[in-house]
Amino acid sequence: MAQKRPFNEGKRHFKKSKKQKPSVVEGSNEDVLLADVRRLLKETKLDDGQEEKTELPAQHSEIELNIHSLSSTGDGLAHRDGQVYVVPFTAPGDTVTAKVFKHVPEESYTLTDFLSVKHPSPHRTETPRCPYFTQCSGCQFQHLPYNYQLAHKKTIVEKAYANFSNLSASSIPAVGETIGSPLQYGYRTKLTPHFDGPPGGRKDNRHGKKVTWPEVPAIGFMKKGTRKTMDIEECPIGTESVQRGLRRERERVKQYIDQYQRGATLLLRESTERVNKDGKTKDEEDDVVVEDMGDHIHRKTCITDNKATSTEYVDNFRFDNPAGAFFQNNNSILPLITQYIRDNILGPASTPSASKPQIKNLIDAYCGSGFFTIVLSATFTHSIGIDIAAQSIASARHNAELNSLPANSTTFLAADANDLFASIPHSSSSPDDAASFAPEETVVVIDPPRKGCDAGFIRQLLRFGPARVVYARDVGWLVGDGESGLADEEGLPVKGLYEIESLRGFDFFPMTGHVEGVAVLRRKRKESGEEGEDGKGPVAGEAEVVAWKGDAATADGQTSASGSGLDAVAEGQDSTSTAAAT
């Protein structure tokens, strides 16, 4: 006999709701937007006093709004009758007409679609170059002058630290001016437009039927605020070779659409061939873009096969990678970020002393194809790149050979993410062992994937205690005084070892709301005789950390994917090699 549910001694029974209210994901675009909404509500409440909320406008109704400020997500914020309205493609000072499409009453904000400008802001001075601007979700700022974009991105870094770092205001220095991109248009070396499958296509696939296409689908990126794909014929933030590739791929898909059994994501990746000038002329194909670089020329083409090899040049360094693998998508700013790291990684007082040994070693964790290991190698005696992906390490070793780096000074290792530092010689039994990576003589570069590093890796890093780190997220864990939420294996709070010396943003993606933040950290001084993390004696004096905090719009400086499809696989689609239909 089945056992009855035990009597609850007079307590009420509550049925669980079948529809659970979704929680806001920490660090998501929604979380970042919510922080800005709450801040504006607090400011207006202080200015206006307690105000009674009126009935909200009906869904899909049109409403006139005055834009107060820009959020860290790139959307405009307006305030009216105790409610914040989120309006994309606007500028502070705009009076606009918007259409209501979603109320979030528990947080007192409303999402809207931009319709038109009634009275333009003084900041709205630029004519967008893209015919899809205000519809496509890829860009947010084409109507704003570039200096204004850079100033706004400085506030994004400021708010990221204020809202999400778990650090006190006294621990966060003033943020420096944002370093701009040399190219504001025509900079993206990779785009991934997509198209959706036909209606009923999934059902046909399940039943083994051939999928039929009633028409050629829209090929492009996501429409703002929807999961609908827009048909995009051009994208002015893409390089010229990528745009030519887009036109070519659109025609190919139209011609061979019946060979596809589902929607697909298309790869458009620029590849560069460097050719010495020899006085000879060459007839170029229509799809080749030629750039005169002085002593040589660059022949740029667009690759569409994920498994093909793409070539990138950054200054005089060459990098070969699988076309579908990760590599920074704005080559024009890479020399600026690498030079900035070279200038700051050793700190203002780089002269070695008895209490501060000379920094001579580099460890590049999450090294990928070896970009930072290779471009920074001349600054150090020994450099090691580490990654958990064997394919990335193979590419890194190949790139080191392409750039003629000696194998005894620049090496790459495939290692388990849970124990990345285990294979590195931390100390030397002999002072003559030049390959020793003593922490006080070592810099660690960490540029992890978008999701950042996990707590286990941060614990490893703090146990290793390198003198300096070039890092990309979770700065609160490195700096915090046990309040950041990081715990050791026994659940006890872990204190950070560093203090922030300076903060600055780099604009890798002009015309969008994204910014990369770089923090220079300095190890906190210990009192004389105080033991280090491993209990083996006094900690070396001041040490510096350069922390790269990617996409500083969200929790610990990272924004979630924009959903535009500029560089992402659309939901329910294959990421395919487009050299052949799937």
N, C-alpha and C positions, 0 to 999 in steps of 0.2 A: 504494500500500500504506500502510495506516495506520501511523503511527509509534508504536512501543512506548513505554511509560513508561520514562524513563531509570532505570538502575540506581542505587540510593542508597548504594552503597559500604558495605554492611554495616549501615546504619541500619535500625531496625525500622519497618515500616509500621503505622500505626494507622488503623483505620476511624473515620470521623466518626460520632458518635452521631446517629441520626435525630431524637431528641428532645433538643434543646438546652435546658439548664437556663436558665430565664428569669432575667435579672439584675434586681436591684431598681432601679427607676427613681428617680434622685436627686430628692428633694423630694416623693416620693409618700407616701401614708399608711403604706405598708409600710416605707419608709425611716425615717420618724419613729418608728414603733413599734419598729423594730429598734434604734434608738439608745437608747430607754428600756429595752428588754430587756437590751441589753448592759450598760447602767449598773446595772440591778438584779442581774444575774449577778455583776458585779464587786463590788458592795457585799456581797452575801451570801457570796461567796467569801472576802472579807476577814474577815467576821464569823465564818463557820463553819469557815474553813480549807478545804483541798482535800477535796472530798467525792466519793465514788464514786457514779456515776449508776446508778440501778436501772432495771429494764425499764419502758418507758413503758406507760401504761394502753392497753387496746385501743380502737380507734376505735369511737365511738358508745357507749362505756361511760360510766357516771356516776361522778363523782369529787367529793369534798368538799374545798373549798379555803378558805384564809384570805387575804383580799385585803390586800395590802401597801400598794399605792399606785395612783394613777391615772396613766395614760399621757397624752401630749399628744394622742392620738387620741380620748380620752374613755373608753377601756376600762380596767377594773380589771386589775391585775397581781398574780398570786400566785406564790409560789416554793415548790417542793417537790422534794426529791431531785435538786437540780441542774438542774431544768427550770423555766422560767417559763411560767405559764398565763395566757392572755389571756381575760378574762371581761367581756363588756359589761354595762352597766346595774347596776354594783356600786359600792360605796364602800369606802375604806380602813377596815378593822376589821370588815367583813362576813365571816361564815362562810356559804358558799353551796354549793349543789349545781349542778354544771355537767356538760354532756355534751361529750365530746371529739369533734371532727370533723376536725382536721387537725394532724399533727405536722410541725414544721420542724426535723428533727434536726440539720442542719448549723449552725443558730443557737440550738439548745437552747430553743426555745419551742413552745408548743402553743396552737392556737386552739380555743375552746370556745363552746358555746351556754349562756346563762344559763337555769337551770331554776327555782330557788327560793332563798329566804333561810332559812337555818337559825337563825342568830343575827345580828340586825341590828346594823350599826355605829351608834355615837352620832351620826354625821353623817347617817344616813338618817332624816330627820325630816319630809319632805314627802310628801303624798299626790299622786301624778301625776294630772293633769287629763285625760290622754288615755287612752282605753280600750285603745289599741294600743301603749302604752309597754311596752318589753321585747320587742317584736316588730318594729315599724317602725324603719327605720334613720335616721329624721329627727332624733330627739332622743336625747340620752344622759343628761341630768342632771335630769329632772323629780322625782327622789326626793331631791335635794339642796337645802338652803337657798341662796338667791341669793347671800348674802355668801360662802358657801363656794365657789360657782361662780366668783365674781370673784377670790377668792384663788388658786384653781387656775389660772385663766387668766393670772394674773401669772407663775406658774411655767412656763406654756407659752411665754411671751415669753422668759423667762430661758433656757430650754433651747434655743429656736430659735437664739438668738445663740451660746450655748455650743457647740452641736453643728454648726451649719451656716454661720455667718457667715465662717469662716476668719479670725477676729480673735483676738488674744491676750486673755486675761482682763483685762489692764490697760487694754485699749481699750474695755471694755464697762462702763459705769457701773451702779449699782444701778437696778433696774426699779421705777418708781413703781406706785402702786395702780391697779388696773384701773377705768376709768370705766364705770359700769353704765348699762344702758338704762332709761329711764323706764318702759317697758312690758316686762314679762317674758313675758306671754302676749298674744295678739291684736295682735302687732306686724308680722307679715309682710304686706306689701301685694301680694305676688305668690306664687302657687303654680302648679306645673305637674304635676298628676296625670296618669297615663297608663294605657292598657290595651294588652294584647298582642293580636296577631292570633290567629285560631282555628287549631287543629291542621290542618295541610295547606293553610293559606291561601296560603303562598308558592308551593307547587306549583301550586295552582289559578290563581294570578295568572300564572305562567309559561306555562301552557297556555291562557290566555285565558278561563278559566272564572269564573263568578261565585262569589265567596267565600260560603260558608254558615256561619252562626253557630249552633252547637247550643244555646248559652245565652248570656246576657249575661256578658261577661268581668268579672273583678275590675278595678275602677277605683280607682287609688290610687297608692301609693308602694312602694318596694322593701322586702322583708323583710330584716332584718338578716342579713348574711353570705351572702345568696343573690342570684340574679338573678330571683327570683320576685316578682311583683306582688301586694301585699296589697290587699284591698278595704277602702277607707278612706271612711267616711261623714262624718267630721268631723276637723278639724285645729285644735286650740285655740291654736296659735301664729299662725294666720292671723287677719287682721282680721275683724270681724263681716261686713262686706260681702263679703269673699272667701269666708267660710264659707257665706254664703247663695248665692253664685255656685256653690260646689261642689255644694250640694244641687240647685240648678237644672240644672247641667250633667250630673250623674249621671242625672237623670230624662230629660233630652234624649237622651243616648247610648242609654239603655235603649229609648227610643221609636223611635230611628232607626238602631239598630245594623246592620240589614240594608243600609244605604246605605254602610257602610264596607267597603273592600276590604282593609284591613290595620289593625294597631294604630295608635294615635295618641296624641300628647301634647296635653293640653288646657291652654289659657291661662286663668288667673284673675288679673286685674290690677285693683286698686282704682283708681278715678278719683274726683276730688273736684270738686264745683261749689260755689263760694263765693257765698252769697246774702246781701245786706244785709237787716237786719231792718227791716220797714216796718209792723209792727203787724198784717199780714195773716197768716192761717193758710192752710196748704195741705195738702190731702189727699195723703199720700205713698203711693207704691206699696209693695207688700210687700218688694221687693228694695232699697229705699232706706233707708240708715242715716243718721239726722240727728244731728249733734253741735252743741251750742250753744257757740260760740266767743266769746261776749261781744257784740261789736258786730255780728257776723254769724253765720250758721250754715253748716255744711258738710253738703252732701248727698252721701253716698258711695254709689257703685254699683260693680258688678263688670263689667269688660269681658272678653269672651272672643274677640274678633277681633284677631289680631296687627296688622292694618293700621289698626285704629281708633286714635284719639288719646286718651291718658290724661292727666289733669291732676293734678299734685301741688303742694301748698303746703308750703314750708319757711319758718317764720316768716312774713314777708309777701312772700316771693318765690314767683312762680308758674312752674311748669315744665310745658310740653306736650311729650309724646313719643309716638312710635308705641308702642302698647301692648306689642308684642313686643320692643322695644328695651331695653337695659340702663338701669336706674335703681336706686339703692340701695333695698333691700327693707324697711328699718326706718327709717321717717321720724322716729320719736320721738327717735332719738339724733342725727340730723343737726344740729340746732341746737347740741348740745354739742360735736361734733367741729369744726364750723366756728368756733365761738367760741374753742375751744382753739387752733386754728390762728391766728386773728387775734391772740390774746394772746401767741403765741410766735414768730410768723414773723419779726418784726422784731428779736427778741432783747432781752436785758435792758438793753442800752445802745444805744438807737435814735437818740440825738442825733448828727446828722452832724458830721463834723470834716474837717480837711484830709486825714487818712489814711483816713477812713471816710465816704464820701459817703452822702447820703440815699438810702434805698431808695424808689423811686417807681414802678417798673414790675413787672407780673406777666405771666409766660408760663405758660399752662396747657396742657401737652402731654397728648395723649390726652384731650382735653377732653370728648369725647362731646357731650352736649346742653348743655354749658356750665355745669354746676352750680357748680364751684369758681370759674370765671371771674366768674360773676354774683354769687355771695354774698360774694366777697372784693373786688369791684370798688371799693367805697367806700374801701378802705384804700390804693388806689394811684391815681396820676395816669393811667396808661395800662395797659390789660389786653388781652392777645391770647390767644385760645384756638386751639389747633391740633389737628387730627385728620386721619387718613388717609381717613376715611369721609366722602364728600360729604353723605350723608344726615344724619350727625351734625352737621356744620357748618350745614346748613340748619335743623335743629332748634335749634341754639345761637343762630343769628342771630334766629330767631323768638322765642326765649325772652328774648333781650336786649331786643327791641322790646316784649314783653309787660311787662317790668319797667322800661320807660322809661329805658334806659341809652343815653347819647349815643353815636352811631356813631363820633365822633372820639376817644373815650376807651376804648371797648370794642369790639374787632373780633375776627373769627374767620376763620381761614384753613384751607383744605384743602391739605395738604402731604404729600410723600413721606416715609414713615417713615425712609428711609435718609438723609434730608437735611432734617430738620424745622426746623433753625435757619437754613437758607439764606435764607429769605424775610424774616427779621427784621433790621431795621437795628441792627447791633451797636454802632455808634458814630456820632457825628455830626460832619460837617465844620464845623458851626456850633454854638456853645454855646447858641444860642437855639432849636435844634431840639428841642422838648419830646418828640417822638415817638421819639427815640433810645433804644434799649434797650441801653445800655452794661452789660456784665456786672456791674460793681461797683454798679450801681443797680437791679438786676433780681432778682426772685424767680422761680423756676421751680417750678410745681406739676406733679407727674407721678403720675397715678393710672392705671396701665396695666391691661390685661386680666389675668385670673388667671395666665397663664403668665409675666407680668412683661415687662421690657424685654430686648432682646437686647444683645449686647456692642457692636454697632455704635452703638446709640443712646447707651449709657453713654459710649463714647469721644467722641461728639459733645458730650454734656453736660459732660464734663471739659474738652474743648477750649474750649467756650464759657465755662466757669468762672463761673456766676452767683454772686452774693453769697449767695443763699439758695435752698433748694429744699424744696418739700413733696413728698415722694417715697414711693413705695409698693413697695419691694422692692430687693434687691441692694445693701443698705447696705454690705456688705463690700467691694464694688467702689469705693464712694466713699471709704471709710475706710482700706482695706488698704494695706500698705506693699509692694505688688508681689507679695503672696503669695495674692491672691484668685483667681488664675487668669485675670484679664482681661489681654489682650495687645493691642498695637497692630497696625496693618496689616502690620508687618514681623515680628510674632511676639514682640516684646520685651515684658516685663512692664510694666503700667501701674500707677503708684502713685496711690492716692487722695489727695484734697486736703483731707479733712475729719476732724474728730474728733467723737465723740458727746458731746453735752452732757447729754441725758436720754432715757429710754425710758419708754413707758407704753402699756398696752393699752386698747382700747375694745371693749366687748361689743356688737357689732352683732347677735349671734344668741344670745340667752339660751336656756337649756335644751339647747344644743348644745356641742360641743367646739371651736367656732371662735372666734377672737379676732382683732381688727385691731390691729396694733402701730404706734405712732407714735414715731419717733425724731427728736429735735432735734439737728442736727449743726452744728458750728462749724468754719469753715475754719481750718486750721492756720496759725499765724503764720509768716511768712517772715523770715529775717534781713534787716536793712536792706541794700537794693541787690540782693537776690537776684531773679532774673528770674522772671516768671510762665511759664505753660505755652506762651504764644506767643512768648516771648523778647522782648517789647516793653517790658520795664521791670519795675519792682518790683510785686509783687502787693499789692493793697489789704490793709489790716490784717484784723482778725478779721471773719469773715462767718459767718452762720448758715444752717443747712439744717434744715428740718423734714422728716423722711423718714417717709412713711406706708408701713409694711410690712404689707400686707394679710395676713390669715390667718396668724398667726405660729406655727402649729404645725409648719411644715416648713422645708425648706431655704430660707434667707433669708425665712422668714416666710410661707410660703404652703402651705395644705393643698390637696390635690387634692379633686375633687368627692366628696362623701360617698356618692354612689350612691343616695341616698334617693329621688331624683326630686322633691324639693320644688321644685327650680328647675333641671331639666335634662331633656334629651330622652332618653328611654329608648332603648337600643340596638335598632336595627332598626325604629324607628318613624318616622313622619312628624311633623314639627313643623307642625301645621296650624292654620289659622283654624277655630275650632269654631263659627262662625256658620252654617256649612253643612257637611254631612258630605262626606268625601272618598271 
